[in-house]
C-alpha cells in the first residue's frame, strides 16, 4: 500500500496517515455486488475521474484533472443499457442518476473503476466517493465523506491512488 491509497478501515477512511470519518453502503461491504443491493464492493479500485459542480465549487479549489458537471449529465444505472455504468447525457431513455442534484451529495465526485471500463450488467454502478448526507446516514454503495474531508483528499490524490476496501 502507498500513502496515496485510500483505505477503508472500521474507524474510517485512512489517507496520508489521517483518518476521516466516512459512511458506506446500507448493505455494508460485499464481495458479491449487485445493482441496487446497497453494498460497498470489496476490492482495490482505482480513482479514474473527478467531477464537480462549477456552480458550487470554484475551479481553482480543485486539481487540474477535475471535470465540471454540466446540466444534463447523468450516470446510467440500467443493466439493460449499452452505456451501463457510464456518464451519459439527457434526455436519456434508460434508468440513470442525475449528477446535478438539488442536495450537495454530488457537488464533488471521485469516480472509482468498479465495474467501469468493461461493465458486467447488474454487477453495480456509480460507485463513487462523494459528500455524505450526514455522518450517520448510509450511502447506496458509495463512500461518503464530509465536504471538507472530500476537498482535502481530492487535492492530494495522485494518478496512482486507489480505494482499498477489504
For each residue, the residues with C-beta under 8 A, 3 or more apart:
1: 5 7 164
2: 5 160
3: 16 17
4: 16 156 157 158 160 161 162
5: 1 2 15 161 162 163 164
6: 13 14 15 47 129 143 153 161 162 163 164
7: 1 13 14 15 164
8: 13 14 22 24 29 40 143 163 164 165 166
9: 12 13 14 19
10:
11: 19
12: 9 19 20 21 22
13: 6 7 8 9 19 20 21 22 143 145 149 153
14: 6 7 8 9 17 18 19 20
15: 5 6 7 18 20 153 156
16: 3 4 156
17: 3 14
18: 14 15
19: 9 11 12 13 14
20: 12 13 14 15 145 146 149 153
21: 12 13 135 145 146 149
22: 8 12 13 132 143 144 145 149
23: 132 133 135 136 137 138 139 143 144 145
24: 8 28 29 40 138 139 142 143 144
25: 28 29 30 37 38 39 40 138 139 140 141 142
26: 38 138 139 140
27: 30 37 38 39 40 141
28: 24 25 39 40
29: 8 24 25 39 40 41 42 165 166
30: 25 27 33 37 39 40 41 42
31: 41 42 43
32: 39
33: 30 37 39 41 114 115 123 124 141
34: 37 39 122 123 124
35: 77 79 122 123 124 125
36:
37: 25 27 30 33 34 124 141
38: 25 26 27 138 139 140 141
39: 25 27 28 29 30 32 33 34 124 141
40: 8 24 25 27 28 29 30 127 139 141 142 143 165
41: 29 30 31 33 45 114 115 124 127 141 165
42: 29 30 31 165 166
43: 31 114 164 165
44: 162 163 164 165
45: 41 112 113 114 127 162 163 164 165
46: 112 113 161 162 163
47: 6 50 110 111 112 113 129 157 161 162 163
48: 111 112 113 116
49: 65 67 109 110 111
50: 47 62 63 65 66 67 108 109 110 111 154 157
51: 66 67 68 69 73 87 99 106 108 109 111
52: 56 57 62 66 67 68 69 107 108 109
53: 56 57 68 69 100 106 107 108
54: 57 59 68 69
55:
56: 52 53 104 107
57: 52 53 54 61 62 107 108 151
58: 61 62
59: 54 62 66 68
60:
61: 57 58 151 155
62: 50 52 57 58 59 66 108 151 154 155
63: 50 66 154 155 157
64:
65: 49 50
66: 50 51 52 59 62 63 154
67: 49 50 51 52
68: 51 52 53 54 59
69: 51 52 53 54 73 99 100 106 109
70: 73
71: 100
72: 89 90 100
73: 51 69 70 87 88 89 90 98 99 100
74: 87 88 89 90 92 96 97 98 99
75: 85 86 87 88 96 97 99 125 126
76: 81 83 84 85 86 88 92 94 95 96 125
77: 35 84 85 95 96 97 125 126
78: 81 84 94 95 96
79: 35 84 121 122
80: 84 94 121
81: 76 78 84 94 95
82:
83: 76 86 88 94
84: 76 77 78 79 80 81 119 121 125
85: 75 76 77 115 116 119 124 125 126
86: 75 76 83 116 119
87: 51 73 74 75 99
88: 73 74 75 76 83 92 94 96
89: 72 73 74 92
90: 72 73 74 98
91:
92: 74 76 88 89 96
93:
94: 76 78 80 81 83 88
95: 76 77 78 81
96: 74 75 76 77 78 88 92
97: 74 75 77 126
98: 73 74 90 101
99: 51 69 73 74 75 87 106 109
100: 53 69 71 72 73 106
101: 98 104 105 106
102:
103: 133
104: 56 101 107 131 147
105: 101 130 131 132 133 144
106: 51 53 69 99 100 101 109 128 130 131
107: 52 53 56 57 104 131 147
108: 50 51 52 53 57 62 130 131 147 150 151 154
109: 49 50 51 52 69 99 106 128 129 130
110: 47 49 50 128 129 130 150 153 154 157
111: 47 48 49 50 51 116 128
112: 45 46 47 48 116 127 128 129 163
113: 45 46 47 48 116 117
114: 33 41 43 45 124 127
115: 33 41 85 119 120 123 124 125 127
116: 48 85 86 111 112 113 119
117: 113
118:
119: 84 85 86 115 116 123 125
120: 115 123
121: 79 80 84
122: 34 35 79
123: 33 34 35 115 119 120
124: 33 34 35 37 39 41 85 114 115 127 141
125: 35 75 76 77 84 85 115 119
126: 75 77 85 97 140 141 142
127: 40 41 45 112 114 115 124 141 142
128: 106 109 110 111 112 142 143
129: 6 47 109 110 112 142 143 144 145 150 153 163
130: 105 106 108 109 110 139 142 143 144 145 150
131: 104 105 106 107 108 144 145 146 147 150
132: 22 23 105 135 137 139 144 145 146
133: 23 103 105 137 139 144
134: 137
135: 21 23 132 146
136: 23
137: 23 132 133 134 144
138: 23 24 25 26 38 144
139: 23 24 25 26 38 40 130 132 133 142 143 144
140: 25 26 38 126
141: 25 27 33 37 38 39 40 41 124 126 127
142: 24 25 40 126 127 128 129 130 139
143: 6 8 13 22 23 24 40 128 129 130 139 163
144: 22 23 24 105 129 130 131 132 133 137 138 139
145: 13 20 21 22 23 129 130 131 132 149 150 153
146: 20 21 131 132 135 149 150
147: 104 107 108 131 150 151
148: 151 152
149: 13 20 21 22 145 146 152 153
150: 108 110 129 130 131 145 146 147 153 154
151: 57 61 62 108 147 148 154 155
152: 148 149 155 156
153: 6 13 15 20 110 129 145 149 150 156 157
154: 50 62 63 66 108 110 150 151 157
155: 61 62 63 151 152
156: 4 15 16 152 153
157: 4 47 50 63 110 153 154 161
158: 4 161
159:
160: 2 4
161: 4 5 6 46 47 157 158
162: 4 5 6 44 45 46 47
163: 5 6 8 44 45 46 47 112 129 143
164: 1 5 6 7 8 43 44 45
165: 8 29 40 41 42 43 44 45
166: 8 29 42
